[in-house]
Amino acid sequence: MLGWVKELLLRVISIADESTDDDDLRLRKRVGVAAGVITIVAPLTLPIQARGDAVTWTLGGALAVYSLGNLAVLAASHRFERYVIVLLLGGVVFVPLATAIGGGLTGQTTGLEWGFLIPAYALMALGPSRAVLWYVLFLGVVLFMVAIDPFVHSAFPVAPYIPQLTGHVLNSIIPLTVVFLLLRYIDLRRRTAETRVDELLTNAIPRSIATRLKHGEERIADAHPDATILFSDIVDFTPWAQRTDPDRVVGLLDHLFTEFDKAAADCGVEKIKTIGDAYMAVAGVPEPRADHAEAALNLAVRMLAAAEVWRRNNDVQLRIRIGLASGPVVAGVIGQKRILFDLWGDTVNTASRMESSGVPGRIQVAPSTHAVLAGHHAFEAREPIDVKGLGPMATYLVADS
């Protein structure tokens, strides 16, 4: 029985849903429909609160029919903004009328709480900028009720104590409950948006850097004396991509880099960026670690293994080469519209040259990385290569890669 009721309620509040709606719009529509349903039921309590004569029944029934018709038009047209405006205008008219026949602002049907639902609901459904107008209109309604209060107070008799008490309770609990639900919905939207922004930000830059930015730092630039930079590149990727369907190119590259990202996270290495088919990462930045060279090499080995599985599973005759270099770097955030966390220094340039002059399917390291890892891994020495800006430099291939 309970499941049937829940299914029925869901069907009712979903009458404005469309397949193209995103989650936020769908939720706003459902909250709006729920508000419309409340405005069908709530006016029918007016005769209970006031005198229970033909006037109160007519006014309460009129708003209930008005709200029901508005919902019917919404279900047929799916024009949500029109529905919202019609619903708000109904409140602008009904609130002062109901307040008047209940004896005014000090009577049993005081409409101040109900009136506040006008800007509160506009805030949720139409946004903060457009809600200001409806708040001003709410203040105008209040001023109007104040102006006519001396007349309606004497024109309409005071109801007995029980209807008065009932009216005050209903006119406090129901609208304030609706306001609470609207505020809760707005807060949930805010928290969801903040979570999404945090996810996007920490996907683009390290979490510790994102935290510093959120705390107000405008310029972040740090020197790190000990770090290891990793560069990888897919050999002959460009000519292969030119003769391959674009969907396949993007799909395979996304698959491979997703595996690299998982490996980087497992190894505690920070991905910096991808440029085309190149992948850059760093160990020891932004959080220092004594084993930065070991961590970067572990990632490099994982990347080679992932690339081999990728080649076999997708029948792709491509290999990657990887270069490592260790030493000091400068790290910082640049850009305003598209924030980028990047690294600079000779160590970065050296790691890039280690990759570009490397061997497909192998890991090549600079002397700085070799000096740290030589006692723990076997290496094959190569002839010195010319590193731009640094001159001839000995290089080493990881023997067990």
ChimeraX attribute file (.defattr): number of C-alpha atoms within 10 A of each C-alpha:
attribute: neighborCount
match mode: 1-to-1
recipient: residues
	/A:1	6
	/A:2	7
	/A:3	8
	/A:4	9
	/A:5	10
	/A:6	11
	/A:7	11
	/A:8	12
	/A:9	12
	/A:10	13
	/A:11	13
	/A:12	16
	/A:13	21
	/A:14	18
	/A:15	17
	/A:16	23
	/A:17	19
	/A:18	12
	/A:19	6
	/A:20	8
	/A:21	12
	/A:22	10
	/A:23	9
	/A:24	12
	/A:25	15
	/A:26	17
	/A:27	17
	/A:28	20
	/A:29	25
	/A:30	20
	/A:31	20
	/A:32	25
	/A:33	24
	/A:34	18
	/A:35	19
	/A:36	23
	/A:37	17
	/A:38	16
	/A:39	21
	/A:40	20
	/A:41	15
	/A:42	16
	/A:43	23
	/A:44	19
	/A:45	19
	/A:46	27
	/A:47	21
	/A:48	18
	/A:49	25
	/A:50	28
	/A:51	20
	/A:52	15
	/A:53	10
	/A:54	10
	/A:55	14
	/A:56	23
	/A:57	18
	/A:58	15
	/A:59	19
	/A:60	23
	/A:61	19
	/A:62	16
	/A:63	22
	/A:64	21
	/A:65	15
	/A:66	18
	/A:67	24
	/A:68	17
	/A:69	14
	/A:70	19
	/A:71	27
	/A:72	15
	/A:73	16
	/A:74	19
	/A:75	19
	/A:76	10
	/A:77	12
	/A:78	17
	/A:79	12
	/A:80	22
	/A:81	14
	/A:82	13
	/A:83	23
	/A:84	23
	/A:85	16
	/A:86	15
	/A:87	23
	/A:88	19
	/A:89	13
	/A:90	17
	/A:91	22
	/A:92	19
	/A:93	13
	/A:94	20
	/A:95	23
	/A:96	26
	/A:97	17
	/A:98	21
	/A:99	25
	/A:100	25
	/A:101	24
	/A:102	29
	/A:103	24
	/A:104	27
	/A:105	21
	/A:106	15
	/A:107	24
	/A:108	30
	/A:109	32
	/A:110	24
	/A:111	28
	/A:112	20
	/A:113	16
	/A:114	22
	/A:115	24
	/A:116	21
	/A:117	22
	/A:118	23
	/A:119	23
	/A:120	20
	/A:121	23
	/A:122	23
	/A:123	20
	/A:124	18
	/A:125	22
	/A:126	16
	/A:127	11
	/A:128	13
	/A:129	10
	/A:130	13
	/A:131	19
	/A:132	15
	/A:133	13
	/A:134	23
	/A:135	19
	/A:136	12
	/A:137	16
	/A:138	20
	/A:139	16
	/A:140	13
	/A:141	21
	/A:142	18
	/A:143	12
	/A:144	12
	/A:145	22
	/A:146	14
	/A:147	11
	/A:148	14
	/A:149	20
	/A:150	13
	/A:151	13
	/A:152	19
	/A:153	19
	/A:154	11
	/A:155	13
	/A:156	16
	/A:157	14
	/A:158	19
	/A:159	19
	/A:160	12
	/A:161	10
	/A:162	12
	/A:163	20
	/A:164	20
	/A:165	15
	/A:166	17
	/A:167	23
	/A:168	18
	/A:169	14
	/A:170	18
	/A:171	22
	/A:172	17
	/A:173	12
	/A:174	15
	/A:175	20
	/A:176	16
	/A:177	11
	/A:178	18
	/A:179	18
	/A:180	13
	/A:181	13
	/A:182	22
	/A:183	16
	/A:184	12
	/A:185	16
	/A:186	16
	/A:187	12
	/A:188	12
	/A:189	16
	/A:190	12
	/A:191	12
	/A:192	13
	/A:193	13
	/A:194	12
	/A:195	12
	/A:196	12
	/A:197	12
	/A:198	16
	/A:199	12
	/A:200	11
	/A:201	18
	/A:202	15
	/A:203	13
	/A:204	17
	/A:205	19
	/A:206	17
	/A:207	15
	/A:208	12
	/A:209	19
	/A:210	18
	/A:211	14
	/A:212	13
	/A:213	15
	/A:214	11
	/A:215	9
	/A:216	8
	/A:217	11
	/A:218	11
	/A:219	11
	/A:220	13
	/A:221	13
	/A:222	14
	/A:223	14
	/A:224	17
	/A:225	13
	/A:226	19
	/A:227	28
	/A:228	28
	/A:229	33
	/A:230	32
	/A:231	26
	/A:232	26
	/A:233	23
	/A:234	19
	/A:235	19
	/A:236	14
	/A:237	17
	/A:238	12
	/A:239	9
	/A:240	14
	/A:241	13
	/A:242	10
	/A:243	9
	/A:244	11
	/A:245	10
	/A:246	11
	/A:247	9
	/A:248	11
	/A:249	16
	/A:250	12
	/A:251	10
	/A:252	16
	/A:253	16
	/A:254	13
	/A:255	13
	/A:256	18
	/A:257	18
	/A:258	12
	/A:259	17
	/A:260	22
	/A:261	19
	/A:262	14
	/A:263	19
	/A:264	23
	/A:265	13
	/A:266	13
	/A:267	18
	/A:268	19
	/A:269	25
	/A:270	22
	/A:271	22
	/A:272	20
	/A:273	16
	/A:274	14
	/A:275	8
	/A:276	11
	/A:277	17
	/A:278	19
	/A:279	19
	/A:280	22
	/A:281	25
	/A:282	27
	/A:283	29
	/A:284	23
	/A:285	26
	/A:286	20
	/A:287	14
	/A:288	13
	/A:289	14
	/A:290	11
	/A:291	15
	/A:292	23
	/A:293	28
	/A:294	18
	/A:295	20
	/A:296	28
	/A:297	26
	/A:298	17
	/A:299	26
	/A:300	28
	/A:301	18
	/A:302	20
	/A:303	24
	/A:304	22
	/A:305	14
	/A:306	16
	/A:307	22
	/A:308	17
	/A:309	13
	/A:310	20
	/A:311	16
	/A:312	11
	/A:313	9
	/A:314	9
	/A:315	9
	/A:316	13
	/A:317	13
	/A:318	17
	/A:319	19
	/A:320	23
	/A:321	24
	/A:322	33
	/A:323	30
	/A:324	32
	/A:325	30
	/A:326	30
	/A:327	18
	/A:328	18
	/A:329	20
	/A:330	18
	/A:331	18
	/A:332	16
	/A:333	19
	/A:334	15
	/A:335	8
	/A:336	8
	/A:337	6
	/A:338	7
	/A:339	12
	/A:340	16
	/A:341	20
	/A:342	16
	/A:343	22
	/A:344	13
	/A:345	12
	/A:346	17
	/A:347	23
	/A:348	25
	/A:349	16
	/A:350	27
	/A:351	26
	/A:352	24
	/A:353	23
	/A:354	29
	/A:355	26
	/A:356	18
	/A:357	16
	/A:358	22
	/A:359	17
	/A:360	19
	/A:361	18
	/A:362	21
	/A:363	28
	/A:364	33
	/A:365	31
	/A:366	22
	/A:367	18
	/A:368	17
	/A:369	25
	/A:370	24
	/A:371	12
	/A:372	15
	/A:373	18
	/A:374	12
	/A:375	9
	/A:376	9
	/A:377	14
	/A:378	15
	/A:379	20
	/A:380	11
	/A:381	16
	/A:382	12
	/A:383	10
	/A:384	12
	/A:385	14
	/A:386	13
	/A:387	17
	/A:388	11
	/A:389	9
	/A:390	10
	/A:391	9
	/A:392	12
	/A:393	15
	/A:394	14
	/A:395	23
	/A:396	23
	/A:397	22
	/A:398	19
	/A:399	13
	/A:400	11
	/A:401	17
